[in-house]
Amino acid sequence: MREIKFRMYHLELKNYFENGTDINSIAYNSQFEMIDLNRVLWEQYTGLKDKNGVDVYEGDVLWTGVDYVYISFKSGAFVVISGIEDEMALSEYPIDEWTISGNIHENAHLLEEQ
């Protein structure tokens, strides 16, 4: 069974919080200030790891060796989105052979450079 965990991207602070699934631990930042949960994007762990053993989450940008793609969650499934094939099921790709290069919020320019 796949491990269920999330990370949050704060839209105003422009940073990530990765404290697992305990709502009490992610509702506060490192200074114990309450985080406005209406201003964050929740991104779920795919259950997969990249070539370097790093957890792959939705929103991650990966280098395939040929181009950059990113992971999204649509219609109840994780998908890989690229400029070439648009979107395909995550299970169709060798994610463990690819490398995380960033995320869609901070590294979207990687996708545009293709």
N, C-alpha and C positions, 0 to 999 in steps of 0.2 A: 504494500500500500504506500502511496506517495505521501511524503511529509507535507502537511498544510502549514504554510507560513506566508506572511505578507511583509511588504515594506511600504512606506508611505513617502510620497514626494509632496512637499509643501509648496504650493503654487506661489506664495508671496516670498517666503524665505529662500526659495529655490535650493532646497537641500533635501536629503533623504533621512528618514528615520527607519532603522531596521532593528526592531526590538522583538520580533516574533509575533505571536498571535494574542498575547495577553493585552487586552484593551487598556488596563490600568497602566501598563508599562509604556504603551505608545501614546497615551493621552497627555503625557508630560514630556517636555524636552529635557536636556541634560541639566538645565538650571531649575528643574522642577516647576516650570511655568506651563500652564495649561495650553495645549495646542488646539486651535479651532479645527475640529475634524471636518467641517464643511469646506475647508480650504486646502484639503489634501486629496491626492489621487492615490487610491489603494492599488498596489500591484502585487499579484500573486506569484509565488514560486512555482515553476513548471514541473518540479520534481527531477529536472535534468541538470547536469553540470557541463561546463564547456571543456575544452581541451586541457585547460590548466586546473580543472577540478573546482572551478568557481560556480556557485549556484546561478542558474539562469532564471530571471524573472521576466514577466511581461514588461515591455518598455525597454528591454535591453537591446542595444545595437551590437550585432556580431559581424566579424569578418569571416567570410567563407573561404578565403584564399583567392577569390575572384572578384567579389563585390561585397557591399555592406547590406545587411538585412536587419529587420527588427522584429521583435516578438510582440504579438498582440493577443487579446482574448476576445473572440467574436462568436456569437451564436453558440455559446457554451463550450467552446474549444479553443485551445491555444493554436495560433497560426503564425507562419513566417510570412512577412510582407517584404517584397522586393520590387524594384522598378521593372524587373524583367517579367516575372510570372505573376505579379500582383500578390495573391495570397494562396498559400497551400497549408495543409495540416502540418503541424509541428512534427508529428510522427513520421512524416515522409522524408525527413532530413537527418543527416548525421551530426547533430548538434555537438556531440562529444569530440568532433574533429574541428570545430570552429572555435574562435576566440572572442570573448566579450571585449568590445572596444569602447564601450560607454553606454549611454542611455539616450532615449529619444528626446528627453528634455534638455540635456546639456550638450548633446553631440548630434543633433539633427542634421548639421551641415555635412556630416559624413555621407548621409543618404543622398543629399543634393548634389554632391560632387561627382556622381557617377554619370 
